[in-house]
Amino acid sequence: MSEQKLEFDVYEVFAQTEVMGHHVHEFSLLASSADMALALAQQNFLRRAEIVSIWVVRRDQIVKSTPQQRQQFDRLEKAYRMKQSYRGLADKWRQYKENPLPTVSPSQSPDEVSGSLPRP
């Protein structure tokens, strides 16, 4: 009798625990197929925690960025994401509340509107 050798791949398991939450990497497992990996992940997780969704991804199918690409990420402008970018916003809102922009009717021409706007 000849023995049939099974090949196993490494799968990464990601789980979502809240409806609006993101998937988080939980663990890796060995499985012969994606269906088997999903079944094993579900057995492992459903015993312990309530989950919304499970993803299994074969490790060799995951593409990651290179160190050169990482340097490009650092060059991207991200100031708008930092809280320092919003400094002075309260003062601007206060200014607009004290001096609201004039209302414009649809019948006004662009020249009439631009003449009624306050100058900075």
MARPADO-222909 format. One record per atom (N, C-alpha, C): residue in one letter; atom name; x, y, z. Coordinates in Angstrom, 1 decimal. Example, Ala and Ser with C-alpha at 12.3 -4.5 7.8 and 13.67 -1.06 7.14 Angstrom:
BEGIN
NODE, a, N, 13.2, -5.7, 7.8
NODE, a, CA, 12.3, -4.5, 7.8
NODE, a, C, 13.2, -3.3, 7.8
NODE, s, N, 12.8, -2.2, 7.1
NODE, s, CA, 13.7, -1.1, 7.1
NODE, s, C, 12.9, 0.0, 7.9
//
This chain:
BEGIN
NODE, m, N, 0.8, -1.2, 0.0
NODE, m, CA, 0.0, 0.0, 0.0
NODE, m, C, 0.9, 1.2, 0.0
NODE, s, N, 0.5, 2.2, -0.8
NODE, s, CA, 1.2, 3.5, -0.8
NODE, s, C, 0.5, 4.5, 0.1
NODE, e, N, 1.4, 5.2, 0.8
NODE, e, CA, 0.8, 6.2, 1.7
NODE, e, C, 0.7, 7.5, 0.9
NODE, q, N, -0.4, 8.2, 1.2
NODE, q, CA, -0.6, 9.5, 0.5
NODE, q, C, -0.2, 10.5, 1.5
NODE, k, N, 0.7, 11.4, 1.1
NODE, k, CA, 1.2, 12.4, 2.0
NODE, k, C, 0.4, 13.7, 1.8
NODE, l, N, -0.1, 14.2, 2.9
NODE, l, CA, -0.9, 15.4, 2.9
NODE, l, C, 0.0, 16.6, 3.1
NODE, e, N, -0.3, 17.6, 2.3
NODE, e, CA, 0.5, 18.9, 2.4
NODE, e, C, -0.4, 19.9, 3.2
NODE, f, N, 0.3, 20.5, 4.1
NODE, f, CA, -0.4, 21.5, 5.0
NODE, f, C, 0.2, 22.9, 4.7
NODE, d, N, -0.6, 23.9, 4.7
NODE, d, CA, -0.2, 25.3, 4.6
NODE, d, C, -0.5, 26.0, 5.9
NODE, v, N, 0.3, 27.1, 6.1
NODE, v, CA, 0.1, 27.9, 7.2
NODE, v, C, -1.0, 29.0, 6.9
NODE, y, N, -2.0, 29.1, 7.7
NODE, y, CA, -3.1, 30.1, 7.5
NODE, y, C, -3.0, 31.0, 8.7
NODE, e, N, -3.2, 32.3, 8.4
NODE, e, CA, -3.3, 33.3, 9.4
NODE, e, C, -4.8, 33.6, 9.7
NODE, v, N, -5.2, 33.7, 11.0
NODE, v, CA, -6.6, 33.8, 11.3
NODE, v, C, -6.8, 35.2, 11.9
NODE, f, N, -7.8, 35.9, 11.3
NODE, f, CA, -8.2, 37.3, 11.8
NODE, f, C, -9.7, 37.2, 12.2
NODE, a, N, -10.0, 37.9, 13.3
NODE, a, CA, -11.4, 37.8, 13.9
NODE, a, C, -11.9, 39.2, 14.1
NODE, q, N, -13.2, 39.4, 13.9
NODE, q, CA, -13.9, 40.6, 14.2
NODE, q, C, -14.8, 40.3, 15.3
NODE, t, N, -14.7, 41.0, 16.4
NODE, t, CA, -15.5, 40.7, 17.6
NODE, t, C, -16.7, 41.7, 17.8
NODE, e, N, -16.7, 42.8, 17.1
NODE, e, CA, -17.8, 43.8, 17.1
NODE, e, C, -18.2, 44.1, 15.7
NODE, v, N, -19.5, 44.4, 15.5
NODE, v, CA, -20.0, 44.7, 14.2
NODE, v, C, -19.3, 45.8, 13.5
NODE, m, N, -19.0, 46.9, 14.1
NODE, m, CA, -18.3, 48.0, 13.5
NODE, m, C, -16.8, 47.9, 13.8
NODE, g, N, -16.3, 46.8, 14.4
NODE, g, CA, -14.9, 46.7, 14.7
NODE, g, C, -14.1, 46.2, 13.5
NODE, h, N, -12.8, 46.2, 13.7
NODE, h, CA, -11.9, 45.8, 12.7
NODE, h, C, -11.4, 44.4, 13.0
NODE, h, N, -10.9, 43.7, 11.9
NODE, h, CA, -10.4, 42.3, 12.1
NODE, h, C, -9.0, 42.4, 12.7
NODE, v, N, -8.7, 41.6, 13.7
NODE, v, CA, -7.5, 41.5, 14.4
NODE, v, C, -6.8, 40.2, 14.2
NODE, h, N, -5.5, 40.2, 14.0
NODE, h, CA, -4.8, 38.9, 13.8
NODE, h, C, -4.9, 38.2, 15.2
NODE, e, N, -5.3, 36.9, 15.1
NODE, e, CA, -5.4, 36.1, 16.4
NODE, e, C, -4.4, 35.1, 16.5
NODE, f, N, -4.2, 34.3, 15.5
NODE, f, CA, -3.2, 33.2, 15.6
NODE, f, C, -3.0, 32.6, 14.2
NODE, s, N, -2.0, 31.7, 14.1
NODE, s, CA, -1.8, 30.9, 12.9
NODE, s, C, -2.1, 29.5, 13.1
NODE, l, N, -2.5, 28.8, 12.0
NODE, l, CA, -2.7, 27.3, 12.1
NODE, l, C, -2.3, 26.6, 10.8
NODE, l, N, -2.2, 25.3, 10.9
NODE, l, CA, -1.8, 24.5, 9.8
NODE, l, C, -3.1, 23.8, 9.3
NODE, a, N, -3.3, 23.9, 8.0
NODE, a, CA, -4.5, 23.2, 7.4
NODE, a, C, -4.2, 22.8, 6.0
NODE, s, N, -5.0, 21.8, 5.5
NODE, s, CA, -4.8, 21.3, 4.2
NODE, s, C, -5.5, 22.1, 3.1
NODE, s, N, -6.5, 22.9, 3.6
NODE, s, CA, -7.3, 23.7, 2.6
NODE, s, C, -7.8, 24.9, 3.4
NODE, a, N, -8.3, 25.9, 2.6
NODE, a, CA, -8.9, 27.1, 3.2
NODE, a, C, -10.2, 26.7, 4.0
NODE, d, N, -11.0, 25.8, 3.5
NODE, d, CA, -12.2, 25.3, 4.2
NODE, d, C, -11.8, 24.7, 5.5
NODE, m, N, -10.8, 23.9, 5.5
NODE, m, CA, -10.4, 23.2, 6.7
NODE, m, C, -9.9, 24.3, 7.7
NODE, a, N, -9.1, 25.3, 7.2
NODE, a, CA, -8.6, 26.3, 8.1
NODE, a, C, -9.8, 27.1, 8.7
NODE, l, N, -10.8, 27.4, 7.9
NODE, l, CA, -11.9, 28.1, 8.5
NODE, l, C, -12.7, 27.3, 9.5
NODE, a, N, -12.8, 26.0, 9.3
NODE, a, CA, -13.5, 25.1, 10.2
NODE, a, C, -12.7, 25.0, 11.5
NODE, l, N, -11.4, 24.9, 11.4
NODE, l, CA, -10.5, 24.9, 12.6
NODE, l, C, -10.6, 26.2, 13.4
NODE, a, N, -10.5, 27.3, 12.7
NODE, a, CA, -10.6, 28.6, 13.3
NODE, a, C, -11.9, 28.8, 14.0
NODE, q, N, -13.0, 28.4, 13.4
NODE, q, CA, -14.3, 28.5, 14.0
NODE, q, C, -14.4, 27.7, 15.3
NODE, q, N, -13.9, 26.4, 15.2
NODE, q, CA, -14.0, 25.6, 16.4
NODE, q, C, -13.2, 26.2, 17.5
NODE, n, N, -12.0, 26.8, 17.2
NODE, n, CA, -11.2, 27.4, 18.2
NODE, n, C, -11.9, 28.6, 18.8
NODE, f, N, -12.5, 29.4, 18.0
NODE, f, CA, -13.0, 30.7, 18.5
NODE, f, C, -14.4, 30.6, 19.1
NODE, l, N, -15.3, 29.8, 18.5
NODE, l, CA, -16.6, 29.8, 18.9
NODE, l, C, -16.8, 29.2, 20.3
NODE, r, N, -15.8, 28.5, 20.8
NODE, r, CA, -15.8, 27.9, 22.1
NODE, r, C, -15.5, 29.0, 23.1
NODE, r, N, -14.7, 30.0, 22.7
NODE, r, CA, -14.2, 31.0, 23.7
NODE, r, C, -14.9, 32.3, 23.7
NODE, a, N, -15.2, 32.8, 22.5
NODE, a, CA, -15.7, 34.2, 22.4
NODE, a, C, -16.7, 34.4, 21.4
NODE, e, N, -17.5, 35.4, 21.6
NODE, e, CA, -18.5, 35.7, 20.5
NODE, e, C, -17.8, 36.5, 19.4
NODE, i, N, -18.0, 36.1, 18.2
NODE, i, CA, -17.4, 36.8, 17.1
NODE, i, C, -18.4, 37.1, 16.0
NODE, v, N, -18.1, 38.1, 15.2
NODE, v, CA, -18.9, 38.5, 14.1
NODE, v, C, -18.5, 37.9, 12.8
NODE, s, N, -17.1, 37.8, 12.7
NODE, s, CA, -16.6, 37.3, 11.4
NODE, s, C, -15.2, 36.8, 11.6
NODE, i, N, -14.8, 35.8, 10.8
NODE, i, CA, -13.5, 35.2, 10.9
NODE, i, C, -13.0, 35.2, 9.4
NODE, w, N, -11.7, 35.6, 9.3
NODE, w, CA, -11.0, 35.5, 8.0
NODE, w, C, -9.9, 34.5, 8.2
NODE, v, N, -9.6, 33.7, 7.2
NODE, v, CA, -8.4, 32.9, 7.1
NODE, v, C, -7.7, 33.2, 5.8
NODE, v, N, -6.4, 33.4, 5.9
NODE, v, CA, -5.6, 33.8, 4.7
NODE, v, C, -4.4, 32.9, 4.7
NODE, r, N, -4.1, 32.3, 3.6
NODE, r, CA, -2.9, 31.5, 3.5
NODE, r, C, -1.7, 32.5, 3.6
NODE, r, N, -0.8, 32.1, 4.4
NODE, r, CA, 0.3, 33.0, 4.7
NODE, r, C, 1.1, 33.5, 3.4
NODE, d, N, 1.3, 32.6, 2.5
NODE, d, CA, 2.0, 33.0, 1.3
NODE, d, C, 1.2, 33.9, 0.3
NODE, q, N, -0.1, 34.1, 0.7
NODE, q, CA, -0.9, 35.0, -0.1
NODE, q, C, -0.9, 36.4, 0.4
NODE, i, N, -0.3, 36.6, 1.6
NODE, i, CA, -0.2, 38.0, 2.2
NODE, i, C, 0.9, 38.7, 1.6
NODE, v, N, 0.7, 39.9, 1.1
NODE, v, CA, 1.7, 40.8, 0.5
NODE, v, C, 2.0, 41.9, 1.5
NODE, k, N, 3.3, 42.1, 1.7
NODE, k, CA, 3.7, 43.2, 2.7
NODE, k, C, 4.5, 44.2, 2.0
NODE, s, N, 4.6, 45.4, 2.6
NODE, s, CA, 5.4, 46.4, 2.0
NODE, s, C, 6.9, 46.2, 2.2
NODE, t, N, 7.7, 46.7, 1.4
NODE, t, CA, 9.2, 46.6, 1.5
NODE, t, C, 9.7, 47.8, 2.3
NODE, p, N, 10.9, 47.7, 2.8
NODE, p, CA, 11.5, 48.8, 3.5
NODE, p, C, 11.5, 50.1, 2.7
NODE, q, N, 11.7, 50.0, 1.4
NODE, q, CA, 11.7, 51.1, 0.5
NODE, q, C, 10.4, 51.8, 0.4
NODE, q, N, 9.3, 51.0, 0.4
NODE, q, CA, 7.9, 51.5, 0.4
NODE, q, C, 7.6, 52.2, 1.7
NODE, r, N, 8.2, 51.6, 2.8
NODE, r, CA, 7.9, 52.2, 4.1
NODE, r, C, 8.5, 53.6, 4.2
NODE, q, N, 9.7, 53.8, 3.6
NODE, q, CA, 10.2, 55.2, 3.5
NODE, q, C, 9.3, 56.1, 2.8
NODE, q, N, 8.7, 55.7, 1.8
NODE, q, CA, 7.7, 56.5, 1.0
NODE, q, C, 6.5, 56.9, 1.9
NODE, f, N, 6.1, 55.9, 2.7
NODE, f, CA, 4.9, 56.2, 3.6
NODE, f, C, 5.3, 57.4, 4.6
NODE, d, N, 6.5, 57.4, 5.0
NODE, d, CA, 7.0, 58.4, 6.0
NODE, d, C, 6.9, 59.8, 5.3
NODE, r, N, 7.1, 59.9, 4.0
NODE, r, CA, 7.1, 61.2, 3.3
NODE, r, C, 5.7, 61.7, 3.1
NODE, l, N, 4.7, 61.0, 3.3
NODE, l, CA, 3.3, 61.5, 3.0
NODE, l, C, 3.0, 62.5, 4.1
NODE, e, N, 2.2, 63.5, 3.6
NODE, e, CA, 1.8, 64.6, 4.6
NODE, e, C, 0.7, 64.0, 5.4
NODE, k, N, 0.9, 64.1, 6.7
NODE, k, CA, -0.1, 63.5, 7.6
NODE, k, C, -0.5, 64.5, 8.7
NODE, a, N, -0.1, 65.8, 8.5
NODE, a, CA, -0.4, 66.8, 9.6
NODE, a, C, -1.9, 66.9, 9.9
NODE, y, N, -2.7, 66.7, 8.9
NODE, y, CA, -4.2, 66.8, 9.2
NODE, y, C, -4.7, 65.8, 10.1
NODE, r, N, -3.9, 64.7, 10.3
NODE, r, CA, -4.3, 63.6, 11.2
NODE, r, C, -3.9, 63.9, 12.7
NODE, m, N, -3.1, 64.8, 12.9
NODE, m, CA, -2.5, 65.1, 14.2
NODE, m, C, -3.4, 66.2, 14.9
NODE, k, N, -3.5, 66.1, 16.2
NODE, k, CA, -4.3, 67.1, 16.9
NODE, k, C, -3.8, 68.5, 16.8
NODE, q, N, -2.5, 68.6, 16.6
NODE, q, CA, -1.9, 70.0, 16.5
NODE, q, C, -2.4, 70.7, 15.3
NODE, s, N, -2.9, 70.0, 14.3
NODE, s, CA, -3.5, 70.6, 13.1
NODE, s, C, -4.8, 71.4, 13.4
NODE, y, N, -5.4, 71.0, 14.5
NODE, y, CA, -6.7, 71.6, 14.8
NODE, y, C, -6.6, 72.8, 15.8
NODE, r, N, -5.3, 73.1, 16.1
NODE, r, CA, -5.1, 74.2, 17.0
NODE, r, C, -5.7, 75.5, 16.4
NODE, g, N, -6.4, 76.3, 17.2
NODE, g, CA, -7.0, 77.5, 16.7
NODE, g, C, -8.3, 77.4, 16.1
NODE, l, N, -8.8, 76.1, 16.0
NODE, l, CA, -10.1, 75.9, 15.4
NODE, l, C, -11.2, 76.5, 16.2
NODE, a, N, -11.1, 76.5, 17.5
NODE, a, CA, -12.1, 77.1, 18.4
NODE, a, C, -12.2, 78.6, 18.2
NODE, d, N, -11.1, 79.2, 18.0
NODE, d, CA, -11.0, 80.7, 17.7
NODE, d, C, -11.7, 81.0, 16.4
NODE, k, N, -11.5, 80.1, 15.4
NODE, k, CA, -12.1, 80.4, 14.1
NODE, k, C, -13.6, 80.2, 14.1
NODE, w, N, -14.1, 79.2, 14.9
NODE, w, CA, -15.5, 79.0, 15.0
NODE, w, C, -16.1, 80.2, 15.8
NODE, r, N, -15.4, 80.7, 16.8
NODE, r, CA, -15.9, 81.9, 17.5
NODE, r, C, -16.0, 83.1, 16.6
NODE, q, N, -15.0, 83.3, 15.8
NODE, q, CA, -15.0, 84.4, 14.8
NODE, q, C, -16.2, 84.3, 13.9
NODE, y, N, -16.5, 83.1, 13.3
NODE, y, CA, -17.6, 83.0, 12.4
NODE, y, C, -18.9, 83.1, 13.1
NODE, k, N, -19.0, 82.8, 14.4
NODE, k, CA, -20.3, 83.0, 15.1
NODE, k, C, -20.5, 84.4, 15.4
NODE, e, N, -19.5, 85.2, 15.7
NODE, e, CA, -19.6, 86.6, 15.9
NODE, e, C, -19.8, 87.4, 14.6
NODE, n, N, -19.2, 87.0, 13.5
NODE, n, CA, -19.3, 87.7, 12.3
NODE, n, C, -19.7, 86.7, 11.2
NODE, p, N, -21.0, 86.3, 11.2
NODE, p, CA, -21.4, 85.3, 10.2
NODE, p, C, -21.4, 85.8, 8.8
NODE, l, N, -21.2, 84.9, 7.9
NODE, l, CA, -21.2, 85.3, 6.4
NODE, l, C, -22.6, 85.7, 6.0
NODE, p, N, -22.7, 86.7, 5.1
NODE, p, CA, -24.1, 87.1, 4.7
NODE, p, C, -24.8, 86.0, 3.9
NODE, t, N, -26.1, 86.0, 4.1
NODE, t, CA, -26.8, 85.0, 3.3
NODE, t, C, -26.9, 85.5, 1.9
NODE, v, N, -27.0, 84.5, 0.9
NODE, v, CA, -27.0, 84.8, -0.5
NODE, v, C, -28.3, 84.3, -1.1
NODE, s, N, -29.0, 85.1, -1.8
NODE, s, CA, -30.2, 84.6, -2.5
NODE, s, C, -29.8, 84.1, -3.8
NODE, p, N, -30.6, 83.1, -4.4
NODE, p, CA, -30.3, 82.6, -5.7
NODE, p, C, -30.3, 83.6, -6.8
NODE, s, N, -31.1, 84.7, -6.6
NODE, s, CA, -31.2, 85.7, -7.6
NODE, s, C, -30.0, 86.7, -7.7
NODE, q, N, -29.1, 86.7, -6.7
NODE, q, CA, -28.0, 87.6, -6.7
NODE, q, C, -26.9, 87.1, -7.7
NODE, s, N, -26.3, 88.1, -8.4
NODE, s, CA, -25.2, 87.8, -9.3
NODE, s, C, -23.9, 87.6, -8.5
NODE, p, N, -22.9, 86.9, -9.1
NODE, p, CA, -21.6, 86.7, -8.4
NODE, p, C, -21.0, 88.0, -8.0
NODE, d, N, -21.1, 89.1, -8.8
NODE, d, CA, -20.5, 90.4, -8.5
NODE, d, C, -21.2, 90.9, -7.2
NODE, e, N, -22.5, 90.8, -7.1
NODE, e, CA, -23.2, 91.3, -5.9
NODE, e, C, -22.8, 90.5, -4.7
NODE, v, N, -22.6, 89.2, -4.8
NODE, v, CA, -22.2, 88.4, -3.7
NODE, v, C, -20.8, 88.8, -3.2
NODE, s, N, -19.8, 88.8, -4.2
NODE, s, CA, -18.4, 89.1, -3.8
NODE, s, C, -18.3, 90.5, -3.2
NODE, g, N, -19.1, 91.4, -3.5
NODE, g, CA, -19.0, 92.8, -3.0
NODE, g, C, -19.5, 92.8, -1.5
NODE, s, N, -20.4, 91.9, -1.2
NODE, s, CA, -21.0, 91.9, 0.2
NODE, s, C, -20.2, 91.1, 1.2
NODE, l, N, -19.2, 90.3, 0.7
NODE, l, CA, -18.4, 89.5, 1.7
NODE, l, C, -17.4, 90.4, 2.5
NODE, p, N, -17.2, 90.1, 3.7
NODE, p, CA, -16.2, 90.8, 4.5
NODE, p, C, -14.8, 90.5, 4.0
NODE, r, N, -14.0, 91.5, 4.1
NODE, r, CA, -12.6, 91.4, 3.7
NODE, r, C, -11.8, 90.9, 5.0
NODE, p, N, -10.8, 90.0, 4.7
NODE, p, CA, -10.0, 89.5, 5.9
NODE, p, C, -9.0, 90.6, 6.4
//
